Amino acid sequence: MLKRLIYLLCGVVFIGLLPEVRSQGREVDIDDIVVRGEDVFNIHVESGDSALREVLRRAFRTHGQYQLVDRGREADFVFEFEPGDGDRVQLSIKSGSPPEVLYEETVSGSSIRNAGLRAGDVAVRRTTGSRGYFAGKLTFIGQETGHREVYMSDLLLGNRIQLTNDRSKSVSPRWSPNGRRIVYTSYYNTGFPDIFEIDVDSMRRRPLVTFRGTNSGARFSPGGDRMSMVLSGEGTPEVYVGDASGRNAQRLTDTGGSVQSSPTWSPNGRELIFVSDRDGRPQLYRMSSGGGNARRIPTDISRYCAEPDWNHANPNKLAFTAAVGGRFAVAIYDFNERRSRFVTEGPHDAIEPRWTNDGRHLIYTERRADQSVLAVLDTETGKTTRLSGGGIGRLSQADFWIE
């Protein structure tokens, strides 16, 4: 067997030797696997644990490069996930008829469910060459109690934990790069918007930024040592950057009357993209993280562009929300091509996009008059999978994190 993995992506061929693969002390050879950017693999997911099998089936349904089939003989790959001792899952990847084992690995996690999702990510990496996102975590705003509170969960909304019980309005929760802190804005206690922090390990909450005026839009830099935010204490809402606790904030914009919002960091932490209505309507602007020389991004797709999120796996792409035809949709701007395209369609609003770690999928909010749900979008195929529905209240403003 040739031990080669051939990727045919966007018409370019990359050929490289597979690293030596060992399972249970024996060497396992993997036949040539041809992966094209447009390929969709038929897969069959098996497990002796019915709950684990359903979780993994749900996870793979969110990925546009996989199509689930009921019988193994119709599958390009059979993925087997078997619980082991402790919080471990044994992954076996099989192919052919009769099925031949191509790869095996034992994966550990914080629970059997988490280990299974981690094993699913291994299966994604081994069959596509791309990173998996199934084991990621979400923080979001939920209204199950009738109030806007901060929650966290796994990607599929399992292990859901309510982090706040403020009985107030909370918005825009954001993970720290190490996943141990969440910052958000709340009207708790004072009735004015202030920035708070939750320590995920201890579940303790403390106020970070409580200046006079509006304190909102907090977001950690990629290195976790700085925080961008929007403050209005000196007049109109402007972009500031402080340290990781929001102190020593330096003002980066001075627009003389316009409104700024939603600063997002570049992958290298050297730039920020934010929203400003300085030209009359909300548009996206790019500037150094040290401030000055803000330049409008030529999205040229809508007179209303907001809620940007820079793709840290592919810095050439920026997701954002744009108004179109009386509703809102998610769009992607390509910095190389200097043009935008819509990636959602339909009669309902699609807002608040956030990239996952693979640079291909987005978590966003699908908003209707009577419902608000979270969804996963595969930006390559256009496949959308709703993560939430009735029974747990309106959900919105999700942020994604993975180890």
C-alpha positions in Angstrom: 0.0 0.0 0.0 1.3 3.4 -0.9 0.8 5.3 2.4 0.1 8.5 0.5 -2.7 11.0 1.1 -3.6 13.0 -2.0 -5.5 16.2 -1.7 -7.1 17.7 -4.8 -8.1 21.1 -3.4 -9.2 23.9 -5.7 -7.4 22.2 -8.6 -4.0 22.1 -6.8 -2.5 18.7 -6.0 -0.5 18.3 -2.8 1.2 14.9 -2.2 2.8 14.0 1.0 3.8 10.9 3.0 1.5 10.0 5.8 3.1 9.8 9.2 3.5 6.3 10.5 0.3 5.2 12.1 0.2 2.7 15.0 -2.7 1.1 16.7 -2.5 -1.3 19.7 1.1 -2.0 18.9 0.7 -2.8 15.3 1.3 -0.8 12.2 -1.8 0.1 10.1 -1.5 1.1 6.5 -4.0 3.6 4.9 -4.8 3.3 1.2 -4.8 6.4 -1.0 -7.6 8.7 -0.1 -8.6 11.2 -2.7 -10.2 14.3 -1.2 -11.6 17.1 -3.4 -12.8 20.4 -2.1 -16.3 19.6 -3.4 -16.3 15.9 -2.3 -19.1 14.7 -0.1 -18.4 11.4 1.6 -21.1 8.8 2.4 -20.4 7.7 6.0 -22.0 5.2 8.3 -21.7 5.9 12.1 -21.8 3.0 14.5 -21.6 2.6 18.2 -22.8 0.1 20.8 -23.9 3.1 22.9 -27.1 4.4 21.3 -26.8 7.8 23.0 -23.2 8.3 21.7 -24.2 7.1 18.2 -27.0 9.7 18.0 -24.7 12.5 19.3 -22.1 11.6 16.6 -24.7 11.4 13.9 -26.0 14.8 14.8 -22.4 16.2 14.8 -21.6 14.8 11.3 -24.8 16.1 9.9 -23.6 19.7 10.5 -20.5 19.1 8.3 -21.2 19.6 4.6 -18.5 17.2 3.5 -20.4 14.2 5.0 -23.7 12.5 4.1 -25.0 9.8 6.5 -26.2 6.5 5.1 -27.9 3.7 7.0 -25.9 0.8 5.7 -22.1 0.3 5.9 -21.8 -1.2 2.4 -23.0 2.0 0.8 -20.5 4.1 2.8 -17.1 5.5 1.7 -16.2 5.2 5.4 -17.6 3.5 8.4 -16.8 5.3 11.7 -17.1 3.2 14.8 -17.1 4.8 18.2 -17.0 2.4 21.2 -16.9 3.6 24.8 -13.9 2.2 26.8 -12.7 2.4 30.3 -13.1 5.8 32.0 -14.0 8.7 29.7 -12.5 7.2 26.6 -13.8 6.3 23.2 -12.2 3.9 20.7 -12.4 5.2 17.1 -12.1 2.8 14.2 -12.2 4.1 10.6 -13.1 1.4 8.1 -13.6 1.2 4.3 -14.3 -1.4 1.6 -16.3 -4.5 1.4 -15.8 -6.4 3.6 -14.8 -3.4 5.7 -11.0 -3.1 6.4 -9.7 -1.1 9.3 -7.8 1.9 8.0 -7.1 3.7 11.3 -7.7 3.2 15.0 -7.2 5.5 18.0 -8.4 5.8 21.6 -9.5 9.3 22.5 -10.0 10.7 26.0 -12.3 13.5 27.1 -14.0 15.0 30.1 -17.0 12.6 29.6 -18.0 9.9 27.2 -19.9 12.4 25.2 -17.0 14.8 25.0 -14.6 11.9 24.2 -16.9 10.9 21.4 -17.0 14.4 19.9 -13.2 14.6 20.1 -13.0 11.2 18.4 -15.3 12.6 15.7 -12.8 15.5 15.2 -10.1 12.9 14.7 -12.2 11.1 12.1 -12.7 14.4 10.3 -9.0 15.2 10.3 -8.1 11.7 9.1 -10.6 11.6 6.2 -10.5 15.3 5.0 -7.2 16.7 6.3 -9.1 19.5 7.9 -9.6 20.3 11.6 -12.8 19.1 13.3 -15.0 21.4 15.4 -17.4 19.0 17.1 -15.7 19.2 20.5 -16.0 23.0 20.6 -17.9 24.9 23.2 -20.5 27.7 22.9 -21.4 30.6 25.1 -24.6 32.3 24.1 -27.6 34.3 25.3 -30.7 32.3 26.3 -34.1 33.4 27.4 -35.4 30.2 28.9 -36.1 32.0 32.2 -37.7 34.9 30.5 -34.6 37.0 30.9 -31.5 37.4 28.7 -28.9 35.3 30.6 -25.5 33.9 29.7 -25.1 30.1 29.1 -22.5 27.7 27.9 -22.8 24.3 26.3 -21.1 22.0 23.9 -21.6 22.5 20.1 -24.8 20.5 20.1 -26.2 22.4 23.1 -25.6 19.4 25.4 -24.2 19.9 29.0 -25.9 23.3 29.0 -25.1 25.5 32.0 -26.8 28.8 32.9 -23.9 31.0 34.0 -25.8 34.1 35.1 -29.1 34.6 37.0 -29.2 38.4 36.9 -32.8 38.7 35.9 -31.5 41.5 33.7 -30.4 42.0 30.1 -27.1 40.4 29.2 -25.5 40.6 25.7 -22.5 39.6 23.6 -20.7 36.9 25.6 -17.1 36.2 24.3 -14.6 33.5 25.2 -11.0 34.2 26.3 -8.5 32.4 24.0 -7.8 29.8 26.8 -11.5 29.2 27.4 -11.3 30.0 31.1 -13.0 33.4 31.0 -16.1 34.9 29.4 -16.7 38.6 29.1 -20.1 40.1 28.4 -22.2 43.2 28.8 -25.0 43.4 31.3 -27.4 46.0 32.8 -27.2 44.1 36.1 -27.3 46.1 39.3 -26.9 49.6 37.9 -29.3 49.5 35.0 -26.5 50.8 32.7 -24.4 48.6 30.4 -21.2 47.5 32.0 -18.7 44.8 31.1 -18.5 41.8 33.4 -16.3 38.7 33.5 -17.1 35.1 34.4 -14.4 32.8 35.6 -15.6 29.5 34.0 -13.7 27.3 36.5 -15.1 28.9 39.7 -18.3 30.3 38.1 -17.6 33.6 39.8 -18.6 36.9 38.2 -17.0 40.3 38.6 -17.4 43.7 37.0 -14.5 44.7 34.7 -15.4 48.0 33.1 -17.9 50.3 34.7 -17.1 53.8 33.4 -19.8 56.4 33.0 -21.8 55.9 29.9 -22.0 52.7 27.7 -19.4 49.9 28.2 -19.9 47.2 25.7 -18.4 45.1 22.9 -15.6 43.5 24.9 -13.4 41.0 23.1 -10.1 39.5 23.9 -7.1 39.7 21.6 -5.8 36.5 20.1 -3.0 36.4 22.6 -5.4 37.1 25.5 -3.4 40.0 26.9 -5.5 42.8 25.5 -9.2 43.6 25.2 -11.1 45.7 22.7 -14.3 47.4 23.7 -16.6 50.3 22.9 -17.0 53.1 25.5 -19.0 56.3 25.4 -17.8 58.0 28.6 -16.2 60.8 26.6 -19.2 61.4 24.3 -20.1 59.1 21.4 -19.3 55.4 21.4 -15.7 54.9 20.4 -13.3 52.0 20.1 -10.8 51.5 22.9 -8.2 48.9 23.7 -7.1 48.0 27.3 -5.3 45.2 29.1 -6.9 41.8 29.6 -8.9 43.2 32.6 -10.1 46.3 30.7 -7.8 48.7 32.5 -5.5 51.3 31.0 -7.9 51.7 28.1 -6.6 53.8 25.2 -9.0 55.5 22.8 -8.4 54.4 19.2 -11.1 56.3 17.3 -12.3 59.9 17.4 -15.1 60.4 15.0 -16.8 63.5 16.3 -20.4 62.3 16.5 -20.6 58.9 14.7 -21.2 55.6 16.5 -18.7 52.8 16.6 -19.4 49.2 17.6 -18.3 45.5 17.3 -14.5 45.6 17.1 -13.0 42.2 16.0 -9.3 41.3 16.1 -7.1 40.1 13.2 -5.6 36.7 13.7 -2.2 38.2 14.5 -3.6 40.8 16.8 -2.2 43.7 14.8 -5.4 45.1 13.4 -9.1 45.6 14.3 -12.2 45.7 12.1 -15.2 47.6 13.5 -18.5 49.1 12.5 -19.0 52.9 12.1 -21.8 55.0 10.7 -19.4 57.9 10.0 -20.5 58.0 6.4 -24.2 57.9 7.2 -24.9 54.2 7.5 -23.2 51.3 9.3 -20.2 50.0 7.3 -17.0 48.1 8.2 -13.6 49.8 8.8 -10.1 48.4 9.3 -7.3 50.0 11.4 -4.2 49.2 13.3 -4.8 47.9 16.9 -2.8 50.9 17.9 -5.4 53.2 16.3 -5.5 55.7 13.5 -5.9 55.6 9.7 -9.2 53.7 9.7 -10.0 52.6 6.1 -13.5 51.5 4.9 -13.6 47.9 3.6 -15.2 47.9 0.1 -17.8 45.2 0.8 -20.1 46.8 -1.8 -22.9 44.5 -1.0 -25.3 46.5 1.3 -25.9 49.9 2.7 -25.9 48.2 6.2 -23.0 46.0 7.2 -22.3 45.1 10.8 -21.3 42.3 13.3 -17.9 41.4 11.7 -15.9 38.3 12.6 -12.4 37.8 11.2 -11.6 34.2 10.2 -8.5 33.2 12.3 -8.0 30.0 10.3 -8.1 31.8 7.0 -7.3 35.5 7.5 -8.4 36.2 3.9 -12.1 35.9 5.0 -14.4 38.1 7.0 -17.9 37.2 8.0 -20.5 39.9 8.7 -24.2 40.7 8.7 -25.7 42.7 5.9 -29.2 44.0 5.1 -30.8 42.7 1.9 -34.3 42.8 0.6 -35.9 43.8 3.9 -34.1 41.2 6.0 -30.6 40.4 7.2 -28.2 37.8 5.9 -24.7 36.5 6.6 -22.1 37.5 4.0 -18.4 36.8 3.6 -15.8 39.4 2.3 -12.7 38.1 0.5 -9.7 40.4 1.1 -7.8 39.1 -1.9 -10.7 39.3 -4.4 -12.0 42.5 -2.7 -15.6 41.4 -3.0 -18.4 40.0 -0.9 -21.0 37.2 -1.3 -24.1 36.2 0.7 -23.9 32.7 2.2 -27.4 32.5 3.7 -30.7 32.8 2.0 -34.4 32.5 2.9 -37.1 34.6 4.4 -35.7 34.7 7.9 -32.9 36.9 9.4 -29.5 35.4 9.6 -27.3 37.4 12.0 -24.4 37.3 14.4 -21.9 35.0 12.5 -18.9 33.5 14.3 -16.3 31.3 12.7 -15.4 27.9 14.0 -11.8 26.8 14.2 -11.7 25.1 10.8 -12.3 28.3 9.0 -15.1 26.7 7.0 -18.1 26.7 9.3 -20.0 29.5 10.9 -22.3 29.6 14.0 -25.0 32.1 13.5 -28.5 33.1 14.8 -31.6 32.5 12.7 -34.2 34.9 13.8 -37.9 34.8 13.2 -40.7 36.8 14.6 -41.6 34.1 17.2 -38.3 32.2 17.4 -34.5 32.6 17.6 -32.3 29.6 17.1 -28.6 28.8 16.7 -27.4 27.2 13.5 -24.2 25.9 11.8 -23.5 26.9 8.3 -21.0 25.1 6.0 -19.8 28.0 3.9 -18.4 25.7 1.2 -21.6 23.8 0.4 -24.2 26.2 1.9 -25.6 23.4 4.2 -27.3 24.8 7.3 -28.1 22.8 10.4 -30.2 24.2 13.2 -28.8 23.5 16.7 -31.8 24.6 18.7 -35.6 24.7 18.4 -38.6 24.9 20.6 -38.5 24.0 24.3 -35.4 25.9 25.5 -36.3 29.5 24.7 -34.9 32.0 22.3 -31.1 31.6 21.8 -28.7 34.1 20.2 -25.3 35.8 20.1 -23.2 32.5 20.2 -19.4 32.5 20.5 -17.3 29.5 19.7 -14.2 28.1 21.5 -12.2 24.9 21.2 -9.0 23.7 22.8 
